[in-house]
Amino acid sequence: MNAYSIIIKPHVTEKTMNLIDQNNVITFVVNRESNKSQIKRAFEELYEEKVAKVNTHITTKGVKVAYIKLVEEEMAEELAVRIGVF
């Protein structure tokens, strides 16, 4: 799989906006068949930022969401501005 087929789009809700500000975590809707290491590799390739940790969650609608914690402080907010979430 290539990086564009793994990371589909940013996942924007009120909760995820708070995670960006408070925890340096950004969320994306990802391919359901992808695993954490594939998500980490794809994110680092697309956005050129170091990832500290990836957590995933499948919603009740069957959508897989990845919570990506970045290594560098305040980087999630800068990245959100850069991709147009803020």
N, CA, C and O atoms as a Maestro MAE file, in Angstrom:
{
 s_m_m2io_version
 :::
 2.0.0
}

f_m_ct {
 s_m_title
 :::
 protein
 m_atom[344] {
  # First column is atom index #
  i_m_mmod_type
  r_m_x_coord
  r_m_y_coord
  r_m_z_coord
  i_m_residue_number
  s_m_chain_name
  s_m_pdb_residue_name
  s_m_pdb_atom_name
  i_m_atomic_number
  :::
  1 25 0.834 -1.195 0.000 1 A "MET " " N  " 7
  2 3 0.000 0.000 0.000 1 A "MET " " CA " 6
  3 2 0.870 1.246 0.000 1 A "MET " " C  " 6
  4 15 1.926 1.287 0.631 1 A "MET " " O  " 8
  5 25 0.407 2.257 -0.719 2 A "ASN " " N  " 7
  6 3 1.134 3.517 -0.659 2 A "ASN " " CA " 6
  7 2 0.541 4.402 0.430 2 A "ASN " " C  " 6
  8 15 -0.534 4.111 0.954 2 A "ASN " " O  " 8
  9 25 1.234 5.471 0.767 3 A "ALA " " N  " 7
  10 3 0.839 6.333 1.884 3 A "ALA " " CA " 6
  11 2 -0.530 6.963 1.673 3 A "ALA " " C  " 6
  12 15 -1.284 7.142 2.629 3 A "ALA " " O  " 8
  13 25 -0.858 7.301 0.428 4 A "TYR " " N  " 7
  14 3 -2.145 7.938 0.144 4 A "TYR " " CA " 6
  15 2 -3.316 6.974 0.275 4 A "TYR " " C  " 6
  16 15 -4.443 7.411 0.510 4 A "TYR " " O  " 8
  17 25 -3.080 5.691 0.129 5 A "SER " " N  " 7
  18 3 -4.172 4.732 0.308 5 A "SER " " CA " 6
  19 2 -4.340 4.337 1.771 5 A "SER " " C  " 6
  20 15 -5.360 3.750 2.133 5 A "SER " " O  " 8
  21 25 -3.363 4.644 2.615 6 A "ILE " " N  " 7
  22 3 -3.464 4.334 4.047 6 A "ILE " " CA " 6
  23 2 -4.138 5.477 4.792 6 A "ILE " " C  " 6
  24 15 -5.098 5.251 5.529 6 A "ILE " " O  " 8
  25 25 -3.651 6.696 4.611 7 A "ILE " " N  " 7
  26 3 -4.221 7.856 5.296 7 A "ILE " " CA " 6
  27 2 -5.208 8.520 4.351 7 A "ILE " " C  " 6
  28 15 -4.835 9.033 3.297 7 A "ILE " " O  " 8
  29 25 -6.484 8.500 4.751 8 A "ILE " " N  " 7
  30 3 -7.543 8.962 3.862 8 A "ILE " " CA " 6
  31 2 -7.819 10.456 4.020 8 A "ILE " " C  " 6
  32 15 -7.745 11.208 3.048 8 A "ILE " " O  " 8
  33 25 -8.139 10.890 5.248 9 A "LYS " " N  " 7
  34 3 -8.458 12.302 5.468 9 A "LYS " " CA " 6
  35 2 -8.356 12.629 6.950 9 A "LYS " " C  " 6
  36 15 -8.390 11.725 7.785 9 A "LYS " " O  " 8
  37 25 -8.231 13.922 7.292 10 A "PRO " " N  " 7
  38 3 -8.250 14.302 8.716 10 A "PRO " " CA " 6
  39 2 -9.626 14.036 9.312 10 A "PRO " " C  " 6
  40 15 -10.643 14.172 8.632 10 A "PRO " " O  " 8
  41 25 -9.649 13.663 10.567 11 A "HIS " " N  " 7
  42 3 -10.903 13.430 11.291 11 A "HIS " " CA " 6
  43 2 -11.092 14.608 12.240 11 A "HIS " " C  " 6
  44 15 -10.347 14.760 13.208 11 A "HIS " " O  " 8
  45 25 -12.093 15.440 11.957 12 A "VAL " " N  " 7
  46 3 -12.259 16.681 12.702 12 A "VAL " " CA " 6
  47 2 -13.573 16.656 13.477 12 A "VAL " " C  " 6
  48 15 -14.656 16.617 12.894 12 A "VAL " " O  " 8
  49 25 -13.451 16.679 14.803 13 A "THR " " N  " 7
  50 3 -14.582 16.834 15.705 13 A "THR " " CA " 6
  51 2 -14.143 17.778 16.818 13 A "THR " " C  " 6
  52 15 -12.984 18.187 16.876 13 A "THR " " O  " 8
  53 25 -15.066 18.115 17.686 14 A "GLU " " N  " 7
  54 3 -14.701 18.981 18.808 14 A "GLU " " CA " 6
  55 2 -13.667 18.298 19.698 14 A "GLU " " C  " 6
  56 15 -12.734 18.940 20.180 14 A "GLU " " O  " 8
  57 25 -13.836 16.997 19.913 15 A "LYS " " N  " 7
  58 3 -12.893 16.238 20.741 15 A "LYS " " CA " 6
  59 2 -11.503 16.222 20.118 15 A "LYS " " C  " 6
  60 15 -10.510 16.418 20.819 15 A "LYS " " O  " 8
  61 25 -11.420 15.993 18.821 16 A "THR " " N  " 7
  62 3 -10.107 15.922 18.176 16 A "THR " " CA " 6
  63 2 -9.430 17.290 18.132 16 A "THR " " C  " 6
  64 15 -8.203 17.375 18.156 16 A "THR " " O  " 8
  65 25 -10.219 18.353 18.068 17 A "MET " " N  " 7
  66 3 -9.622 19.693 18.113 17 A "MET " " CA " 6
  67 2 -8.994 19.941 19.486 17 A "MET " " C  " 6
  68 15 -7.933 20.558 19.577 17 A "MET " " O  " 8
  69 25 -9.636 19.468 20.548 18 A "ASN " " N  " 7
  70 3 -9.068 19.589 21.894 18 A "ASN " " CA " 6
  71 2 -7.797 18.757 22.032 18 A "ASN " " C  " 6
  72 15 -6.855 19.178 22.703 18 A "ASN " " O  " 8
  73 25 -7.760 17.579 21.403 19 A "LEU " " N  " 7
  74 3 -6.556 16.743 21.451 19 A "LEU " " CA " 6
  75 2 -5.374 17.429 20.778 19 A "LEU " " C  " 6
  76 15 -4.236 17.294 21.228 19 A "LEU " " O  " 8
  77 25 -5.637 18.158 19.712 20 A "ILE " " N  " 7
  78 3 -4.563 18.877 19.027 20 A "ILE " " CA " 6
  79 2 -3.952 19.902 19.974 20 A "ILE " " C  " 6
  80 15 -2.730 19.990 20.098 20 A "ILE " " O  " 8
  81 25 -4.802 20.676 20.640 21 A "ASP " " N  " 7
  82 3 -4.325 21.736 21.530 21 A "ASP " " CA " 6
  83 2 -3.655 21.194 22.783 21 A "ASP " " C  " 6
  84 15 -2.583 21.664 23.164 21 A "ASP " " O  " 8
  85 25 -4.272 20.215 23.427 22 A "GLN " " N  " 7
  86 3 -3.831 19.788 24.751 22 A "GLN " " CA " 6
  87 2 -2.797 18.668 24.740 22 A "GLN " " C  " 6
  88 15 -1.888 18.668 25.570 22 A "GLN " " O  " 8
  89 25 -2.916 17.715 23.821 23 A "ASN " " N  " 7
  90 3 -2.086 16.511 23.897 23 A "ASN " " CA " 6
  91 2 -1.111 16.326 22.737 23 A "ASN " " C  " 6
  92 15 -0.386 15.333 22.700 23 A "ASN " " O  " 8
  93 25 -1.080 17.267 21.787 24 A "ASN " " N  " 7
  94 3 -0.204 17.147 20.629 24 A "ASN " " CA " 6
  95 2 -0.525 15.898 19.803 24 A "ASN " " C  " 6
  96 15 0.367 15.207 19.311 24 A "ASN " " O  " 8
  97 25 -1.839 15.629 19.666 25 A "VAL " " N  " 7
  98 3 -2.326 14.455 18.933 25 A "VAL " " CA " 6
  99 2 -3.198 14.937 17.784 25 A "VAL " " C  " 6
  100 15 -4.061 15.794 17.971 25 A "VAL " " O  " 8
  101 25 -2.972 14.385 16.592 26 A "ILE " " N  " 7
  102 3 -3.793 14.703 15.435 26 A "ILE " " CA " 6
  103 2 -4.459 13.412 14.962 26 A "ILE " " C  " 6
  104 15 -3.856 12.342 15.047 26 A "ILE " " O  " 8
  105 25 -5.681 13.497 14.470 27 A "THR " " N  " 7
  106 3 -6.438 12.291 14.113 27 A "THR " " CA " 6
  107 2 -6.742 12.255 12.622 27 A "THR " " C  " 6
  108 15 -6.993 13.280 11.988 27 A "THR " " O  " 8
  109 25 -6.711 11.046 12.088 28 A "PHE " " N  " 7
  110 3 -7.002 10.834 10.675 28 A "PHE " " CA " 6
  111 2 -7.880 9.603 10.511 28 A "PHE " " C  " 6
  112 15 -7.783 8.652 11.287 28 A "PHE " " O  " 8
  113 25 -8.737 9.626 9.496 29 A "VAL " " N  " 7
  114 3 -9.446 8.434 9.055 29 A "VAL " " CA " 6
  115 2 -8.447 7.663 8.203 29 A "VAL " " C  " 6
  116 15 -7.809 8.221 7.311 29 A "VAL " " O  " 8
  117 25 -8.321 6.364 8.495 30 A "VAL " " N  " 7
  118 3 -7.328 5.547 7.789 30 A "VAL " " CA " 6
  119 2 -7.992 4.315 7.183 30 A "VAL " " C  " 6
  120 15 -9.131 3.977 7.506 30 A "VAL " " O  " 8
  121 25 -7.262 3.664 6.311 31 A "ASN " " N  " 7
  122 3 -7.723 2.428 5.695 31 A "ASN " " CA " 6
  123 2 -7.933 1.371 6.771 31 A "ASN " " C  " 6
  124 15 -7.084 1.194 7.645 31 A "ASN " " O  " 8
  125 25 -9.050 0.677 6.709 32 A "ARG " " N  " 7
  126 3 -9.403 -0.279 7.758 32 A "ARG " " CA " 6
  127 2 -8.422 -1.457 7.836 32 A "ARG " " C  " 6
  128 15 -8.256 -2.035 8.910 32 A "ARG " " O  " 8
  129 25 -7.779 -1.819 6.745 33 A "GLU " " N  " 7
  130 3 -6.851 -2.952 6.739 33 A "GLU " " CA " 6
  131 2 -5.442 -2.579 7.183 33 A "GLU " " C  " 6
  132 15 -4.607 -3.467 7.358 33 A "GLU " " O  " 8
  133 25 -5.152 -1.304 7.370 34 A "SER " " N  " 7
  134 3 -3.805 -0.896 7.739 34 A "SER " " CA " 6
  135 2 -3.548 -1.107 9.230 34 A "SER " " C  " 6
  136 15 -4.466 -1.033 10.047 34 A "SER " " O  " 8
  137 25 -2.287 -1.370 9.570 35 A "ASN " " N  " 7
  138 3 -1.930 -1.545 10.981 35 A "ASN " " CA " 6
  139 2 -1.162 -0.313 11.469 35 A "ASN " " C  " 6
  140 15 -0.888 0.604 10.694 35 A "ASN " " O  " 8
  141 25 -0.819 -0.302 12.752 36 A "LYS " " N  " 7
  142 3 -0.200 0.879 13.359 36 A "LYS " " CA " 6
  143 2 1.142 1.236 12.732 36 A "LYS " " C  " 6
  144 15 1.431 2.414 12.522 36 A "LYS " " O  " 8
  145 25 1.954 0.248 12.436 37 A "SER " " N  " 7
  146 3 3.265 0.546 11.853 37 A "SER " " CA " 6
  147 2 3.126 1.101 10.435 37 A "SER " " C  " 6
  148 15 3.893 1.981 10.044 37 A "SER " " O  " 8
  149 25 2.168 0.606 9.665 38 A "GLN " " N  " 7
  150 3 1.929 1.145 8.328 38 A "GLN " " CA " 6
  151 2 1.432 2.588 8.406 38 A "GLN " " C  " 6
  152 15 1.833 3.434 7.608 38 A "GLN " " O  " 8
  153 25 0.554 2.860 9.376 39 A "ILE " " N  " 7
  154 3 0.035 4.215 9.559 39 A "ILE " " CA " 6
  155 2 1.165 5.158 9.935 39 A "ILE " " C  " 6
  156 15 1.259 6.262 9.398 39 A "ILE " " O  " 8
  157 25 2.027 4.729 10.859 40 A "LYS " " N  " 7
  158 3 3.153 5.558 11.284 40 A "LYS " " CA " 6
  159 2 4.077 5.864 10.112 40 A "LYS " " C  " 6
  160 15 4.469 7.014 9.911 40 A "LYS " " O  " 8
  161 25 4.422 4.844 9.343 41 A "ARG " " N  " 7
  162 3 5.313 5.020 8.194 41 A "ARG " " CA " 6
  163 2 4.689 5.956 7.155 41 A "ARG " " C  " 6
  164 15 5.370 6.832 6.621 41 A "ARG " " O  " 8
  165 25 3.399 5.774 6.868 42 A "ALA " " N  " 7
  166 3 2.716 6.603 5.874 42 A "ALA " " CA " 6
  167 2 2.636 8.055 6.332 42 A "ALA " " C  " 6
  168 15 2.846 8.966 5.532 42 A "ALA " " O  " 8
  169 25 2.336 8.281 7.609 43 A "PHE " " N  " 7
  170 3 2.245 9.643 8.130 43 A "PHE " " CA " 6
  171 2 3.596 10.343 8.054 43 A "PHE " " C  " 6
  172 15 3.681 11.492 7.619 43 A "PHE " " O  " 8
  173 25 4.648 9.653 8.474 44 A "GLU " " N  " 7
  174 3 5.983 10.247 8.430 44 A "GLU " " CA " 6
  175 2 6.419 10.547 7.004 44 A "GLU " " C  " 6
  176 15 7.126 11.526 6.761 44 A "GLU " " O  " 8
  177 25 6.001 9.709 6.062 45 A "GLU " " N  " 7
  178 3 6.339 9.933 4.660 45 A "GLU " " CA " 6
  179 2 5.574 11.126 4.090 45 A "GLU " " C  " 6
  180 15 6.150 11.942 3.371 45 A "GLU " " O  " 8
  181 25 4.294 11.234 4.402 46 A "LEU " " N  " 7
  182 3 3.467 12.308 3.837 46 A "LEU " " CA " 6
  183 2 3.747 13.670 4.455 46 A "LEU " " C  " 6
  184 15 3.840 14.669 3.741 46 A "LEU " " O  " 8
  185 25 3.884 13.719 5.777 47 A "TYR " " N  " 7
  186 3 3.966 15.003 6.469 47 A "TYR " " CA " 6
  187 2 5.348 15.329 7.017 47 A "TYR " " C  " 6
  188 15 5.547 16.413 7.566 47 A "TYR " " O  " 8
  189 25 6.297 14.427 6.884 48 A "GLU " " N  " 7
  190 3 7.686 14.635 7.296 48 A "GLU " " CA " 6
  191 2 7.795 15.097 8.743 48 A "GLU " " C  " 6
  192 15 8.536 16.029 9.055 48 A "GLU " " O  " 8
  193 25 7.052 14.437 9.619 49 A "GLU " " N  " 7
  194 3 7.085 14.690 11.063 49 A "GLU " " CA " 6
  195 2 7.303 13.367 11.772 49 A "GLU " " C  " 6
  196 15 6.827 12.331 11.308 49 A "GLU " " O  " 8
  197 25 8.015 13.385 12.890 50 A "LYS " " N  " 7
  198 3 8.271 12.182 13.670 50 A "LYS " " CA " 6
  199 2 7.053 11.847 14.533 50 A "LYS " " C  " 6
  200 15 6.452 12.727 15.150 50 A "LYS " " O  " 8
  201 25 6.704 10.563 14.565 51 A "VAL " " N  " 7
  202 3 5.549 10.084 15.320 51 A "VAL " " CA " 6
  203 2 6.037 9.378 16.577 51 A "VAL " " C  " 6
  204 15 6.931 8.534 16.515 51 A "VAL " " O  " 8
  205 25 5.445 9.726 17.723 52 A "ALA " " N  " 7
  206 3 5.787 9.069 18.978 52 A "ALA " " CA " 6
  207 2 4.948 7.811 19.176 52 A "ALA " " C  " 6
  208 15 5.460 6.785 19.625 52 A "ALA " " O  " 8
  209 25 3.664 7.887 18.845 53 A "LYS " " N  " 7
  210 3 2.765 6.781 19.148 53 A "LYS " " CA " 6
  211 2 1.537 6.855 18.248 53 A "LYS " " C  " 6
  212 15 1.093 7.942 17.878 53 A "LYS " " O  " 8
  213 25 0.993 5.693 17.900 54 A "VAL " " N  " 7
  214 3 -0.241 5.613 17.116 54 A "VAL " " CA " 6
  215 2 -1.222 4.717 17.854 54 A "VAL " " C  " 6
  216 15 -0.893 3.588 18.219 54 A "VAL " " O  " 8
  217 25 -2.430 5.227 18.072 55 A "ASN " " N  " 7
  218 3 -3.532 4.433 18.605 55 A "ASN " " CA " 6
  219 2 -4.629 4.425 17.558 55 A "ASN " " C  " 6
  220 15 -4.828 5.417 16.857 55 A "ASN " " O  " 8
  221 25 -5.345 3.308 17.447 56 A "THR " " N  " 7
  222 3 -6.421 3.217 16.470 56 A "THR " " CA " 6
  223 2 -7.726 2.868 17.166 56 A "THR " " C  " 6
  224 15 -7.747 2.312 18.264 56 A "THR " " O  " 8
  225 25 -8.801 3.209 16.497 57 A "HIS " " N  " 7
  226 3 -10.138 2.970 17.024 57 A "HIS " " CA " 6
  227 2 -11.069 2.772 15.832 57 A "HIS " " C  " 6
  228 15 -11.004 3.527 14.862 57 A "HIS " " O  " 8
  229 25 -11.931 1.767 15.899 58 A "ILE " " N  " 7
  230 3 -12.940 1.579 14.866 58 A "ILE " " CA " 6
  231 2 -14.265 2.067 15.438 58 A "ILE " " C  " 6
  232 15 -14.722 1.570 16.467 58 A "ILE " " O  " 8
  233 25 -14.876 3.033 14.777 59 A "THR " " N  " 7
  234 3 -16.113 3.632 15.265 59 A "THR " " CA " 6
  235 2 -17.290 2.690 15.049 59 A "THR " " C  " 6
  236 15 -17.162 1.651 14.403 59 A "THR " " O  " 8
  237 25 -18.429 3.069 15.598 60 A "THR " " N  " 7
  238 3 -19.634 2.256 15.426 60 A "THR " " CA " 6
  239 2 -20.112 2.263 13.982 60 A "THR " " C  " 6
  240 15 -20.890 1.395 13.586 60 A "THR " " O  " 8
  241 25 -19.661 3.222 13.194 61 A "LYS " " N  " 7
  242 3 -19.999 3.278 11.770 61 A "LYS " " CA " 6
  243 2 -19.040 2.454 10.921 61 A "LYS " " C  " 6
  244 15 -19.196 2.391 9.702 61 A "LYS " " O  " 8
  245 25 -18.051 1.823 11.545 62 A "GLY " " N  " 7
  246 3 -17.108 0.983 10.830 62 A "GLY " " CA " 6
  247 2 -15.929 1.723 10.238 62 A "GLY " " C  " 6
  248 15 -15.228 1.182 9.383 62 A "GLY " " O  " 8
  249 25 -15.696 2.945 10.674 63 A "VAL " " N  " 7
  250 3 -14.586 3.766 10.177 63 A "VAL " " CA " 6
  251 2 -13.418 3.638 11.142 63 A "VAL " " C  " 6
  252 15 -13.596 3.754 12.354 63 A "VAL " " O  " 8
  253 25 -12.222 3.398 10.610 64 A "LYS " " N  " 7
  254 3 -11.029 3.293 11.440 64 A "LYS " " CA " 6
  255 2 -10.375 4.664 11.568 64 A "LYS " " C  " 6
  256 15 -10.077 5.319 10.569 64 A "LYS " " O  " 8
  257 25 -10.157 5.087 12.812 65 A "VAL " " N  " 7
  258 3 -9.566 6.384 13.104 65 A "VAL " " CA " 6
  259 2 -8.235 6.161 13.813 65 A "VAL " " C  " 6
  260 15 -8.141 5.348 14.732 65 A "VAL " " O  " 8
  261 25 -7.207 6.888 13.380 66 A "ALA " " N  " 7
  262 3 -5.888 6.803 14.010 66 A "ALA " " CA " 6
  263 2 -5.615 8.081 14.783 66 A "ALA " " C  " 6
  264 15 -5.759 9.185 14.258 66 A "ALA " " O  " 8
  265 25 -5.217 7.915 16.049 67 A "TYR " " N  " 7
  266 3 -4.795 9.022 16.894 67 A "TYR " " CA " 6
  267 2 -3.274 9.026 16.880 67 A "TYR " " C  " 6
  268 15 -2.648 8.115 17.422 67 A "TYR " " O  " 8
  269 25 -2.675 10.040 16.269 68 A "ILE " " N  " 7
  270 3 -1.237 10.081 16.042 68 A "ILE " " CA " 6
  271 2 -0.613 11.141 16.944 68 A "ILE " " C  " 6
  272 15 -0.868 12.335 16.784 68 A "ILE " " O  " 8
  273 25 0.210 10.691 17.898 69 A "LYS " " N  " 7
  274 3 0.907 11.604 18.811 69 A "LYS " " CA " 6
  275 2 2.262 11.930 18.212 69 A "LYS " " C  " 6
  276 15 3.024 11.033 17.851 69 A "LYS " " O  " 8
  277 25 2.557 13.215 18.108 70 A "LEU " " N  " 7
  278 3 3.806 13.656 17.504 70 A "LEU " " CA " 6
  279 2 4.884 13.859 18.558 70 A "LEU " " C  " 6
  280 15 4.585 14.169 19.712 70 A "LEU " " O  " 8
  281 25 6.132 13.684 18.159 71 A "VAL " " N  " 7
  282 3 7.273 13.796 19.068 71 A "VAL " " CA " 6
  283 2 7.489 15.239 19.485 71 A "VAL " " C  " 6
  284 15 7.610 15.537 20.673 71 A "VAL " " O  " 8
  285 25 7.538 16.128 18.516 72 A "GLU " " N  " 7
  286 3 7.859 17.528 18.783 72 A "GLU " " CA " 6
  287 2 6.639 18.259 19.332 72 A "GLU " " C  " 6
  288 15 5.555 18.184 18.754 72 A "GLU " " O  " 8
  289 25 6.814 18.966 20.448 73 A "GLU " " N  " 7
  290 3 5.721 19.711 21.076 73 A "GLU " " CA " 6
  291 2 5.178 20.792 20.140 73 A "GLU " " C  " 6
  292 15 5.926 21.392 19.368 73 A "GLU " " O  " 8
  293 25 3.876 21.029 20.220 74 A "GLU " " N  " 7
  294 3 3.170 22.046 19.440 74 A "GLU " " CA " 6
  295 2 3.162 21.758 17.935 74 A "GLU " " C  " 6
  296 15 2.687 22.587 17.159 74 A "GLU " " O  " 8
  297 25 3.675 20.607 17.509 75 A "MET " " N  " 7
  298 3 3.736 20.312 16.082 75 A "MET " " CA " 6
  299 2 2.369 19.935 15.528 75 A "MET " " C  " 6
  300 15 2.102 20.193 14.355 75 A "MET " " O  " 8
  301 25 1.495 19.335 16.329 76 A "ALA " " N  " 7
  302 3 0.168 18.957 15.854 76 A "ALA " " CA " 6
  303 2 -0.625 20.192 15.453 76 A "ALA " " C  " 6
  304 15 -1.347 20.177 14.456 76 A "ALA " " O  " 8
  305 25 -0.490 21.254 16.228 77 A "GLU " " N  " 7
  306 3 -1.203 22.493 15.913 77 A "GLU " " CA " 6
  307 2 -0.674 23.111 14.622 77 A "GLU " " C  " 6
  308 15 -1.455 23.558 13.781 77 A "GLU " " O  " 8
  309 25 0.640 23.136 14.463 78 A "GLU " " N  " 7
  310 3 1.229 23.677 13.227 78 A "GLU " " CA " 6
  311 2 0.821 22.848 12.017 78 A "GLU " " C  " 6
  312 15 0.528 23.397 10.955 78 A "GLU " " O  " 8
  313 25 0.803 21.527 12.174 79 A "LEU " " N  " 7
  314 3 0.408 20.645 11.078 79 A "LEU " " CA " 6
  315 2 -1.065 20.831 10.739 79 A "LEU " " C  " 6
  316 15 -1.437 20.830 9.565 79 A "LEU " " O  " 8
  317 25 -1.900 20.990 11.750 80 A "ALA " " N  " 7
  318 3 -3.340 21.218 11.508 80 A "ALA " " CA " 6
  319 2 -3.565 22.499 10.716 80 A "ALA " " C  " 6
  320 15 -4.420 22.541 9.832 80 A "ALA " " O  " 8
  321 25 -2.816 23.524 11.024 81 A "VAL " " N  " 7
  322 3 -2.915 24.781 10.279 81 A "VAL " " CA " 6
  323 2 -2.431 24.569 8.842 81 A "VAL " " C  " 6
  324 15 -3.036 25.069 7.894 81 A "VAL " " O  " 8
  325 25 -1.358 23.836 8.697 82 A "ARG " " N  " 7
  326 3 -0.762 23.603 7.374 82 A "ARG " " CA " 6
  327 2 -1.698 22.816 6.458 82 A "ARG " " C  " 6
  328 15 -1.749 23.097 5.260 82 A "ARG " " O  " 8
  329 25 -2.437 21.843 6.985 83 A "ILE " " N  " 7
  330 3 -3.330 21.037 6.143 83 A "ILE " " CA " 6
  331 2 -4.746 21.599 6.091 83 A "ILE " " C  " 6
  332 15 -5.600 21.047 5.397 83 A "ILE " " O  " 8
  333 25 -5.012 22.696 6.819 84 A "GLY " " N  " 7
  334 3 -6.293 23.372 6.695 84 A "GLY " " CA " 6
  335 2 -7.355 22.925 7.672 84 A "GLY " " C  " 6
  336 15 -8.536 23.176 7.437 84 A "GLY " " O  " 8
  337 25 -6.983 22.271 8.761 85 A "VAL " " N  " 7
  338 3 -7.965 21.844 9.763 85 A "VAL " " CA " 6
  339 2 -8.370 23.023 10.635 85 A "VAL " " C  " 6
  340 15 -9.543 23.164 10.979 85 A "VAL " " O  " 8
  341 25 -7.412 23.872 10.994 86 A "PHE " " N  " 7
  342 3 -7.709 25.075 11.794 86 A "PHE " " CA " 6
  343 2 -8.045 26.220 10.885 86 A "PHE " " C  " 6
  344 15 -8.325 27.322 11.357 86 A "PHE " " O  " 8
  :::
 }
 m_bond[343] {
  # First column is bond index #
  i_m_from
  i_m_to
  i_m_order
  :::
  1 1 2 1
  2 2 3 1
  3 3 4 2
  4 3 5 1
  5 5 6 1
  6 6 7 1
  7 7 8 2
  8 7 9 1
  9 9 10 1
  10 10 11 1
  11 11 12 2
  12 11 13 1
  13 13 14 1
  14 14 15 1
  15 15 16 2
  16 15 17 1
  17 17 18 1
  18 18 19 1
  19 19 20 2
  20 19 21 1
  21 21 22 1
  22 22 23 1
  23 23 24 2
  24 23 25 1
  25 25 26 1
  26 26 27 1
  27 27 28 2
  28 27 29 1
  29 29 30 1
  30 30 31 1
  31 31 32 2
  32 31 33 1
  33 33 34 1
  34 34 35 1
  35 35 36 2
  36 35 37 1
  37 37 38 1
  38 38 39 1
  39 39 40 2
  40 39 41 1
  41 41 42 1
  42 42 43 1
  43 43 44 2
  44 43 45 1
  45 45 46 1
  46 46 47 1
  47 47 48 2
  48 47 49 1
  49 49 50 1
  50 50 51 1
  51 51 52 2
  52 51 53 1
  53 53 54 1
  54 54 55 1
  55 55 56 2
  56 55 57 1
  57 57 58 1
  58 58 59 1
  59 59 60 2
  60 59 61 1
  61 61 62 1
  62 62 63 1
  63 63 64 2
  64 63 65 1
  65 65 66 1
  66 66 67 1
  67 67 68 2
  68 67 69 1
  69 69 70 1
  70 70 71 1
  71 71 72 2
  72 71 73 1
  73 73 74 1
  74 74 75 1
  75 75 76 2
  76 75 77 1
  77 77 78 1
  78 78 79 1
  79 79 80 2
  80 79 81 1
  81 81 82 1
  82 82 83 1
  83 83 84 2
  84 83 85 1
  85 85 86 1
  86 86 87 1
  87 87 88 2
  88 87 89 1
  89 89 90 1
  90 90 91 1
  91 91 92 2
  92 91 93 1
  93 93 94 1
  94 94 95 1
  95 95 96 2
  96 95 97 1
  97 97 98 1
  98 98 99 1
  99 99 100 2
  100 99 101 1
  101 101 102 1
  102 102 103 1
  103 103 104 2
  104 103 105 1
  105 105 106 1
  106 106 107 1
  107 107 108 2
  108 107 109 1
  109 109 110 1
  110 110 111 1
  111 111 112 2
  112 111 113 1
  113 113 114 1
  114 114 115 1
  115 115 116 2
  116 115 117 1
  117 117 118 1
  118 118 119 1
  119 119 120 2
  120 119 121 1
  121 121 122 1
  122 122 123 1
  123 123 124 2
  124 123 125 1
  125 125 126 1
  126 126 127 1
  127 127 128 2
  128 127 129 1
  129 129 130 1
  130 130 131 1
  131 131 132 2
  132 131 133 1
  133 133 134 1
  134 134 135 1
  135 135 136 2
  136 135 137 1
  137 137 138 1
  138 138 139 1
  139 139 140 2
  140 139 141 1
  141 141 142 1
  142 142 143 1
  143 143 144 2
  144 143 145 1
  145 145 146 1
  146 146 147 1
  147 147 148 2
  148 147 149 1
  149 149 150 1
  150 150 151 1
  151 151 152 2
  152 151 153 1
  153 153 154 1
  154 154 155 1
  155 155 156 2
  156 155 157 1
  157 157 158 1
  158 158 159 1
  159 159 160 2
  160 159 161 1
  161 161 162 1
  162 162 163 1
  163 163 164 2
  164 163 165 1
  165 165 166 1
  166 166 167 1
  167 167 168 2
  168 167 169 1
  169 169 170 1
  170 170 171 1
  171 171 172 2
  172 171 173 1
  173 173 174 1
  174 174 175 1
  175 175 176 2
  176 175 177 1
  177 177 178 1
  178 178 179 1
  179 179 180 2
  180 179 181 1
  181 181 182 1
  182 182 183 1
  183 183 184 2
  184 183 185 1
  185 185 186 1
  186 186 187 1
  187 187 188 2
  188 187 189 1
  189 189 190 1
  190 190 191 1
  191 191 192 2
  192 191 193 1
  193 193 194 1
  194 194 195 1
  195 195 196 2
  196 195 197 1
  197 197 198 1
  198 198 199 1
  199 199 200 2
  200 199 201 1
  201 201 202 1
  202 202 203 1
  203 203 204 2
  204 203 205 1
  205 205 206 1
  206 206 207 1
  207 207 208 2
  208 207 209 1
  209 209 210 1
  210 210 211 1
  211 211 212 2
  212 211 213 1
  213 213 214 1
  214 214 215 1
  215 215 216 2
  216 215 217 1
  217 217 218 1
  218 218 219 1
  219 219 220 2
  220 219 221 1
  221 221 222 1
  222 222 223 1
  223 223 224 2
  224 223 225 1
  225 225 226 1
  226 226 227 1
  227 227 228 2
  228 227 229 1
  229 229 230 1
  230 230 231 1
  231 231 232 2
  232 231 233 1
  233 233 234 1
  234 234 235 1
  235 235 236 2
  236 235 237 1
  237 237 238 1
  238 238 239 1
  239 239 240 2
  240 239 241 1
  241 241 242 1
  242 242 243 1
  243 243 244 2
  244 243 245 1
  245 245 246 1
  246 246 247 1
  247 247 248 2
  248 247 249 1
  249 249 250 1
  250 250 251 1
  251 251 252 2
  252 251 253 1
  253 253 254 1
  254 254 255 1
  255 255 256 2
  256 255 257 1
  257 257 258 1
  258 258 259 1
  259 259 260 2
  260 259 261 1
  261 261 262 1
  262 262 263 1
  263 263 264 2
  264 263 265 1
  265 265 266 1
  266 266 267 1
  267 267 268 2
  268 267 269 1
  269 269 270 1
  270 270 271 1
  271 271 272 2
  272 271 273 1
  273 273 274 1
  274 274 275 1
  275 275 276 2
  276 275 277 1
  277 277 278 1
  278 278 279 1
  279 279 280 2
  280 279 281 1
  281 281 282 1
  282 282 283 1
  283 283 284 2
  284 283 285 1
  285 285 286 1
  286 286 287 1
  287 287 288 2
  288 287 289 1
  289 289 290 1
  290 290 291 1
  291 291 292 2
  292 291 293 1
  293 293 294 1
  294 294 295 1
  295 295 296 2
  296 295 297 1
  297 297 298 1
  298 298 299 1
  299 299 300 2
  300 299 301 1
  301 301 302 1
  302 302 303 1
  303 303 304 2
  304 303 305 1
  305 305 306 1
  306 306 307 1
  307 307 308 2
  308 307 309 1
  309 309 310 1
  310 310 311 1
  311 311 312 2
  312 311 313 1
  313 313 314 1
  314 314 315 1
  315 315 316 2
  316 315 317 1
  317 317 318 1
  318 318 319 1
  319 319 320 2
  320 319 321 1
  321 321 322 1
  322 322 323 1
  323 323 324 2
  324 323 325 1
  325 325 326 1
  326 326 327 1
  327 327 328 2
  328 327 329 1
  329 329 330 1
  330 330 331 1
  331 331 332 2
  332 331 333 1
  333 333 334 1
  334 334 335 1
  335 335 336 2
  336 335 337 1
  337 337 338 1
  338 338 339 1
  339 339 340 2
  340 339 341 1
  341 341 342 1
  342 342 343 1
  343 343 344 2
  :::
 }
}
